[in-house]
Amino acid sequence: MIEKVKFGTAQMLSPTPVVLVGCAHRSLGRNVLTIAWTGVDCSDPPVVHVSIRPSRFSHRMIKESGCFTVNVPTREILKQVDLCGVVSGRDGDKFARAGLTPVDGSAVEAPIVAECPVNFECRVIQIVPLGVHDMFVGEIVGRSADARLVSNDRVDFSKVPLVVYVNGEYWSLGERIGAHGFSMR
Ligand SMILES: Cc1cc2nc3c(=O)[nH]c(=O)nc-3n(C[C@H](O)[C@H](O)[C@H](O)COP(=O)(O)O)c2cc1C
């Protein structure tokens, strides 16, 4: 048996993805921020969420525009990912400051991040106030990926140097160690 002790930090469920979220607003312009409180919530309809503090500049943009994009970064742009999570779009064009390229989404009025190989376009279907974060639940209404990664309608993530977030640190992934259902074969 593993001996267990209680510990204090409630949300220490690791790893989580770390993504760049794109948003736009008719009078505030475009913005991008880094989000680690995110995940997949439903397969049909395809639904994901991002949890955002009301103090973030992006919060109002997403609330009022009703859409956002989720962009999967790679370790090659990790510095930009971190920057987008420590400076605010209130203080100027964050895309320009980070050297990232906004590209108009094809399904929603929010930009995708060109440097991210996988992009999801989402329409907000619910906003759930949880406490210090509001959870924006979004239905995926558009998706695109680097053509070199896609075959049979699926993204080959083995070719993507993914980054995850672990207790305040960025980690890369190791090797593939199994596949869904392998225990039954
Ligand atoms: C790795 C990382 C993960 C983050 N995750 C979240 C998150 O899940 N929710 C949130 O509200 N802020 C999160 N932040 C903080 C925001 O990205 C940060 O406050 C950002 O400057 C907000 O930008 P904005 O004011 O332009 O919207 C994270 C920051 C980093 C570096």
The ligand as an SDF file (V2000), in Angstrom:
LIG
                    3D

 31 33  0  0  0  0  0  0  0  0999 V2000
    1.2310   28.9070  -18.1320 C   0  0  0  0  0  0  0  0  0  0  0  0
    0.1400   29.8980  -17.8120 C   0  0  0  0  0  0  0  0  0  0  0  0
   -1.1630   29.4480  -17.6410 C   0  0  0  0  0  0  0  0  0  0  0  0
   -2.1860   30.3440  -17.3570 C   0  0  0  0  0  0  0  0  0  0  0  0
   -3.4620   29.8800  -17.2020 N   0  0  0  0  0  0  0  0  0  0  0  0
   -4.4760   30.7390  -16.9380 C   0  0  0  0  0  0  0  0  0  0  0  0
   -5.8130   30.2570  -16.8070 C   0  0  0  0  0  0  0  0  0  0  0  0
   -6.0930   29.0730  -16.9460 O   0  0  0  0  0  0  0  0  0  0  0  0
   -6.7800   31.1750  -16.5460 N   0  0  0  0  0  0  0  0  0  0  0  0
   -6.5190   32.5170  -16.4070 C   0  0  0  0  0  0  0  0  0  0  0  0
   -7.4500   33.3060  -16.1650 O   0  0  0  0  0  0  0  0  0  0  0  0
   -5.2490   32.9950  -16.5360 N   0  0  0  0  0  0  0  0  0  0  0  0
   -4.2280   32.1410  -16.8080 C   0  0  0  0  0  0  0  0  0  0  0  0
   -2.9540   32.6060  -16.9510 N   0  0  0  0  0  0  0  0  0  0  0  0
   -2.6820   34.0390  -16.7990 C   0  0  0  0  0  0  0  0  0  0  0  0
   -3.0510   34.8660  -18.0410 C   0  0  0  0  0  0  0  0  0  0  0  0
   -2.5910   34.2520  -19.2300 O   0  0  0  0  0  0  0  0  0  0  0  0
   -2.3980   36.2620  -17.8890 C   0  0  0  0  0  0  0  0  0  0  0  0
   -2.9590   36.9250  -16.7800 O   0  0  0  0  0  0  0  0  0  0  0  0
   -2.5060   37.1150  -19.1370 C   0  0  0  0  0  0  0  0  0  0  0  0
   -1.5970   38.1800  -19.0090 O   0  0  0  0  0  0  0  0  0  0  0  0
   -3.9050   37.6580  -19.3740 C   0  0  0  0  0  0  0  0  0  0  0  0
   -3.8630   38.3530  -20.5840 O   0  0  0  0  0  0  0  0  0  0  0  0
   -4.9490   39.4710  -20.9930 P   0  0  0  0  0  0  0  0  0  0  0  0
   -5.0460   40.4520  -19.8450 O   0  0  0  0  0  0  0  0  0  0  0  0
   -4.3600   40.0560  -22.2330 O   0  0  0  0  0  0  0  0  0  0  0  0
   -6.2320   38.7490  -21.2300 O   0  0  0  0  0  0  0  0  0  0  0  0
   -1.9070   31.7290  -17.2390 C   0  0  0  0  0  0  0  0  0  0  0  0
   -0.5870   32.1800  -17.4170 C   0  0  0  0  0  0  0  0  0  0  0  0
    0.4140   31.2820  -17.7180 C   0  0  0  0  0  0  0  0  0  0  0  0
    1.8280   31.7780  -17.9250 C   0  0  0  0  0  0  0  0  0  0  0  0
  1  2  1  0
  2  3  1  0
  2 30  2  0
  3  4  2  0
  4  5  1  0
  4 28  1  0
  5  6  2  0
  6  7  1  0
  6 13  1  0
  7  8  2  0
  7  9  1  0
  9 10  1  0
 10 11  2  0
 10 12  1  0
 12 13  2  0
 13 14  1  0
 14 15  1  0
 14 28  1  0
 15 16  1  0
 16 17  1  0
 16 18  1  0
 18 19  1  0
 18 20  1  0
 20 21  1  0
 20 22  1  0
 22 23  1  0
 23 24  1  0
 24 25  2  0
 24 26  1  0
 24 27  1  0
 28 29  2  0
 29 30  1  0
 30 31  1  0
M  END
$$$$
